[in-house]
Amino acid sequence: MANPINAALNAIKYIRNKYGNTSVSTKPYTGYVTPIAITTPNLLTIELTDEQSIPRIVYKGEEITGRIAVDFEWRTKDADRFGSTYYRIKHTKDSTGAPVVETKELAVGERAYG
């Protein structure tokens, strides 16, 4: 019976030859698997170069353009505990015709709704 790892590597070689280079290794299977670190993007990244700059916003790994308004608030409950998080990002979204305003918003915790 064929080794499933080698079968997968052969499929990758086929795809590479047909469609161009891939980032997957095609080294022969040696009996062990090297762990790969899988990272998930941050939920929200807000970057300001100075107090007059337009913020760079990355939401779930996707850069947000067409920013209209950006609100962010985080509060502590006490020295060691989370209190609340609130964010709202209003931006225009590309569409055919008139621009569409989209809002990404989250409110979590005791004071987020007060």
C-alpha positions as CSV (number, residue, x, y, z in Angstrom):
1,M,0.0,0.0,0.0
2,A,1.3,3.4,-0.9
3,N,2.4,5.8,1.8
4,P,-0.2,8.6,2.1
5,I,2.4,11.3,2.8
6,N,4.4,10.4,-0.3
7,A,1.1,10.4,-2.3
8,A,0.4,13.9,-1.1
9,L,4.0,15.0,-1.9
10,N,3.6,13.6,-5.4
11,A,0.4,15.6,-5.8
12,I,2.2,18.7,-4.7
13,K,5.0,18.0,-7.3
14,Y,2.3,17.6,-10.0
15,I,0.7,20.9,-9.0
16,R,4.0,22.7,-8.9
17,N,5.0,21.4,-12.3
18,K,1.6,22.4,-13.8
19,Y,0.9,25.7,-12.0
20,G,4.3,27.0,-10.9
21,N,6.1,27.0,-7.6
22,T,4.4,26.4,-4.2
23,S,5.7,27.0,-0.7
24,V,5.2,23.4,0.3
25,S,8.3,21.2,0.7
26,T,8.5,18.2,-1.5
27,K,11.2,16.4,0.4
28,P,10.6,12.7,0.7
29,Y,8.8,11.5,3.8
30,T,11.4,10.4,6.4
31,G,9.1,8.9,9.0
32,Y,8.6,12.0,11.1
33,V,6.6,15.2,10.8
34,T,8.2,18.6,11.5
35,P,5.7,20.8,13.4
36,I,4.6,24.0,11.7
37,A,3.7,27.0,13.7
38,I,0.2,28.2,12.7
39,T,-0.5,31.7,13.6
40,T,-3.8,33.5,13.5
41,P,-3.8,37.2,12.8
42,N,-4.6,39.7,15.5
43,L,-8.2,40.7,15.9
44,L,-7.5,44.4,15.6
45,T,-4.3,46.4,15.1
46,I,-4.3,50.2,15.2
47,E,-1.2,52.1,14.3
48,L,-0.6,55.8,14.6
49,T,2.7,57.4,13.6
50,D,1.8,60.6,15.4
51,E,-1.3,62.4,16.8
52,Q,-2.0,64.0,13.4
53,S,-1.7,60.9,11.2
54,I,-4.4,58.8,9.7
55,P,-4.5,55.5,11.6
56,R,-3.5,52.3,9.9
57,I,-6.2,49.7,10.8
58,V,-5.9,45.9,10.3
59,Y,-9.0,43.9,11.2
60,K,-8.6,40.1,11.3
61,G,-5.6,40.3,9.0
62,E,-7.2,42.6,6.4
63,E,-6.1,46.2,6.1
64,I,-9.1,48.6,6.3
65,T,-9.1,51.5,3.8
66,G,-11.6,54.3,3.4
67,R,-11.7,55.0,7.1
68,I,-14.4,57.3,8.3
69,A,-14.3,56.9,12.1
70,V,-12.3,54.7,14.5
71,D,-13.3,54.3,18.2
72,F,-11.4,52.1,20.6
73,E,-11.8,51.8,24.4
74,W,-10.4,49.2,26.8
75,R,-11.0,49.3,30.6
76,T,-9.6,47.3,33.4
77,K,-11.9,45.9,36.1
78,D,-9.1,45.9,38.7
79,A,-5.3,45.4,38.8
80,D,-5.5,41.8,37.4
81,R,-8.8,41.5,35.6
82,F,-10.3,42.6,32.3
83,G,-13.2,45.0,32.5
84,S,-14.5,45.8,29.0
85,T,-13.5,46.3,25.4
86,Y,-15.3,48.4,22.8
87,Y,-14.3,49.2,19.2
88,R,-16.2,50.6,16.2
89,I,-14.7,51.0,12.8
90,K,-16.7,52.8,10.1
91,H,-15.3,52.7,6.6
92,T,-16.4,52.8,3.0
93,K,-16.5,49.6,1.1
94,D,-15.7,49.3,-2.6
95,S,-18.9,48.7,-4.6
96,T,-20.3,49.6,-8.0
97,G,-22.1,52.9,-7.9
98,A,-22.5,54.8,-4.6
99,P,-20.0,54.1,-1.8
100,V,-21.3,51.7,0.9
101,V,-20.5,52.4,4.6
102,E,-19.7,49.4,6.6
103,T,-19.3,49.2,10.4
104,K,-17.3,46.7,12.4
105,E,-18.3,46.9,16.1
106,L,-17.8,45.0,19.3
107,A,-18.8,45.7,22.9
108,V,-17.8,43.2,25.6
109,G,-17.8,43.5,29.4
110,E,-19.4,45.3,32.2
111,R,-18.9,49.0,31.2
112,A,-19.0,48.4,27.4
113,Y,-22.7,49.2,27.3
114,G,-22.9,51.9,29.9
